[in-house]
C-alpha cells in the first residue's frame, strides 16, 4: 500500500529497486502490498486519499526545490511503508500500533494492529535488562566502556566516554532510565560468553515467553532488525514487572553517577513519570527513524493494572499524547473497561 505510493513518488526503475531494498525483510501482518509484486499502475489505482495527499506534498516540495529551496525528504518508518497509519481508530491515536491489556486477566481493552511486526528501538533494552537480571551477575562488578560500545549503527553520542567505569547496577540503571546505548551494549559484552552469547540468550528468552514475532540482533535497539509485535511486548512487560529491580530502575526520574571527578545527572526519557495523573509501575521508551516513537508501560488506571504498548508513533510527543488519550478514555468512561475497543486484530 504505502510501498506502492513510494513507487509513484520515485517514478523510475532504479528508484523502484531502491524502495524494494528498503522494505523490511519481516513485514507486519497488516502489510497489503509487497514491493516485489507492486507495479506503478497498480500502485496508482490502490493509492488511498492520504497517499495521494502525500504525493501532492512531494510534488509541491519538488517545485520549491526547483525554485532554489533545499528539500530533505523525511525517512518513512516501517509502519508508514506498510500503510499501517491508514488504519484509523476512534481515539485518533498517532501510533500505528497500540495495545492495552489487563495485566491480571489478559483481557484486551484496546487493540490497533497488535500483530504487526515492527522495529522496537530501545524497547529492546527491557529484554536486555531482563536477561542480565536473570543471569544473577553481581550488580557491584565494575564494567568499563570501550570502543566496542560506540554506536556505529546510527552514530549517536553518549556522555559515557571510552574508559568510563561504572558498576553493573549503574549501567543497568542508565540503560533503563535514560536509554543509554553504551551502557546497554556494555551489559551485553560482560555477559558470560560476550555478545555472541548474550544475543542468543535474548532470543531464547523471547521464545520461552511465547514471543514468536520477536527477534533481536543486538542489545541496544539501534538496529532496525530488532523487531517485535505489541502482543509480544505486552508479554515482556508483564514478566519484567515481576522483578522489583526493573520496576525501580525503569521508573526512576533522575540518577547521578560519578564520571571522573564530576557528578553527572541523568534523567528519564518518559515525562509521564512526573505527572500526578499516572501511577506507573514499569516503563520503557524507544526511538529510531525506522521505528518511530515507541512506549511500553505498566500502569494502574481505574483500579486495574494495565499494560500499554504504543509503537510507530509520529511526532516527538505523540506517544505521550496517545497514552494520555487512553488514560482519559478509561477515566472518563469506566464502562470502557467492560467494552473492549478493537480496531484491528
N, C-alpha and C positions, 0 to 999 in steps of 0.2 A: 504494500500500500504506500507507505512513506518512501520506500526504496524506489517505487515507480515514479514518485514525484521527483526524486533525485535525478532519475534518467531524463525527465523532461527538462529540468533545470540545466543539466550538463550538456545534453544535446549532441554528443559525439561518441563514436565507438570507443575511443580511448577513455573518455570520461565514464562510460558505462562500465568498462572493465575496472576502473578505479573504484567506482561505487560498489561493485560486486566484491572487490578485495577488501573493502572496509566493512562489509557485512559480517557480524559476529558468527563464529562457527557453530554456536549452540543457541539458536534463537528461542525466544519465549514462545509459549504455545499459542499466544494470541496473534502471532505473525500471520499475515494473509498472503503476501506475495514475496517470493524469493527473487533476488537479483538475477539468478541464473535463468529463471523462467520468464521474467517480465520482458516485454517488448515495449518500445516507446509508444506505439499506437495504443496498446492495451493499457499502458500506464496513464495516458491521457484520458481514456474512457473511464478508468476506475478512480481518477482523482476526485476526492471529495471537496466541498466548498473550501474547507480550511486549507487543503493542499493547494487549490487554485489561488487562494489568497496569498499563500507563501510564494508561489511562482510570480505573482504580480509584484510582490515586495522586492523580489530579487531583480526583476526587470527594472523597477524604479531605481534600485540601488546601482545597477549596472549603468543606467543613464547618468546617475550622479557621478559615477566613477569616470565615465567618458568626458564629463564636464570638468574633470580635474580633481574631484574629491577622492580621497583614499577610502576604499571599501574593504572591510575584512569580514568575511562570512563567518558566522558563529558555527562551531563544530557541533553537529547534532549528537544527542545522546542515543544510546542504543534503543531506548524506548521510543524516541522520535522516529528513528529509522524503521521500527516495527509498526508505526502507526498507533501505538498504544494511547497517545494523548488525544486521539479522536474519540476515545471511549468516554462519554460523559457520565456524570453521576449527580444525584440530587443536591449534594453538598458543594458542588463545583470545586472539588479538590484540584490542586495544581500538580499533585503526584499522579503519575500514570498507573501506579500500583499502590494499593493500600489494603490493610487488613487489620481488623480489630477482633480479638478473641478473648473470651472469658478464660482466665488462667486456670481456674478450678474445674470448670465443666467442659472446656474446649469448645463451647458454643461460639459460632461465628456470628458476630453482631454487625459487621460491615465488611464487605469484600469487593475489591475492584482489581481485576486481573491478578488474583493472588497466585496463579500458577505460572505466570510469565517469568522466564529465567533471564536475569539481567546482571550486569556488573554491580557489585555491592560496595565498592570503595572501602573506606575504613571501618565499615561494619565488620569486616574481616577480623579486626583486632579483638572482637569479642570471642571468636573461636581461638585466636592466638592466646588470649588470657586464660581461657578455659583449659587448654592443653597444658599450659605452664603450671597452673594451679594443681591440676590432677597429677602432674608428674612429681609433686611433692618436693620440688627443688627448694633449697634454702633461700628465703627471701632476703637474708642478710649477706649472701655472697656478692662480692664486688664484680661488676661487669664493666668492661671498657669499650667505648665507641671506637670503631676502627674504620678504615677506608671502605671496608665491605658494607658498612651501614649507610653510606652515602647514596642518595636516590639517583640512580642512573636512568630510571624509567620516565620520570616526569621533571626531574631537575628541581625538586622542592628544596627549600632551605631548612635549617634547623639551628637552634641555639645550643644543641648538644654537639660541640665540635669534636673532631677526632682527638682522642686522648681523654675525653671526659669519662670519669669513673663514678658510677653510682651503684647502689645495691639493686639486686633483682626486684625487690619490693618497690623501690623508687622508679625503676624503669617501667614496671607494670602500672604504677600509678599514672605516670605521664602518658603511657600508651592509651590507657582507657579514658582518662580525663581530658587530656589535651590532644589526643590523637597523634602523639609523637611517633613519626615513622622510624627514625633511627633507633628509638627505644624498642619498638616492636621488633625490628629486624635483629637487634642485639639479643633480645629474648630468644628468638628462634635459633640464632647462632650458638647460644650457650646451652641449648638442649642437648642431651646425650646423643652424639652422632651428628650434631650440627644441623644446618638447614636441610641437608639431604635426608635426615631422619624426621625433622620437625614437620615439614610439609606433608609427607605421607601420614604422619600422626594426626594432623588436622583433618585430612580426608577420611581416615579410618573413623575418627570420632563423628564426623558428619554422617557417615553410613550407619554407624551404631545408633545414632539418634533418629534414623529414618529420613535423613535429609538427602534424598536421592536426586534432587535437582541441583545439588551443590557441588562445586569443585573449587579447590584452592591451588594456586601455584606459588604463592609466597605469603609471608605473614603480615604485611602492612596494608594491603588493599590498593596499592598504587597501580597494580596491573589490572587491566580490564578483563583479564581471563579468570579472575576470582569472581565467580558468579553464583547466584542462588535465586530462590523464589521467596515471596513473602510467607508462603506456607512453611517453608523450611526455616526461615529466620525466626518465625514465631516459636517453633520448637526449640531453637537455640536459646532464645531469650528465656523461655520457661526453665530450661536446665541451668543456665548461667545464674538466674535469680536465686537458685538454691544454694549458692556459695556466698556467705556473708562478706568475704573479702571483695568479691567482684561487685557486690551491691555498694559497699562502702566507697571503693575507689572510683567507680564509674559515676557516682552521684556527687563526688567531691567537687566543690566550686573553685577552690584555689589551693595550690600546693607550692611550697618553696623548697628549693634544693640548692645545695652549695655547688656552684660552678666556679672552680678556682677559689679566689678569695671573696667572691660575691655570693650573696643570697639572691637567687633569681626566682621570681614568682611566675608560675604557670597557671592558666585559667581553663575552665571548662569550655568546650565548644558548643554547649547546649544552654542557651539563655533561659529555657523554661525552668531550670533548676532554681532560678532566683525568683520565680513567680509564686506568690502565696496561693494561687489558684490550683497549683499542682502538687500532688503527693507522689513523687517519682521514686520507685524502688531500684531501678536499674535502667541505664540508657547508653546509647552509643550513636554518634553521628558519623556521616561519611560524605566525601565529595571527591570525584574526579570528573573530568569533562564527559567521559563515556557513560558515567552512572547518574549524573545529575546530583541533586541534593538528596541525601538519604537519612533516615532516622528510625531507630528501633527503641522502644521503651516498655517498661512495666510500670503501670501507674494505677493508683486507686481512684476510681470515679464512681459516684452514686452508690457507694458502699460495696463495690465489686472490684476485684483485682483484674485489670485488663492488660493485655499485651497488644501493642500497636506497632505496625510496620508501615513505613512510608518510603517508597523507592521512586527514583527518577522524577523528582520534583523540580520544576523550573522556577528560577528566581532565588536570590540569595536567602530570603527569609520565608520562602514559600512552605518549606517543610514544617516550620514553626506555626505558620498560619493554618496549615492543614490539621495539625494536632489540635489547635485551638478550635477549629470548626467542629472537629469530632467531640471535643470536650463540651462545647456549648450545645451541640445537638443532643448529647446524652443528658446534660444537666438541666436543660430547659424542657426536655421531653422524656421523663422517666420511663414512659411506655416504650421508648426506643429499645430499651434492653430486652423487651419481650417481643419486639418486632424487628428481627434482623433485616439489614439492607444489603442486598447482594446485587451489585451492578453487573458483574460477570464472574463466572467460575472457571 
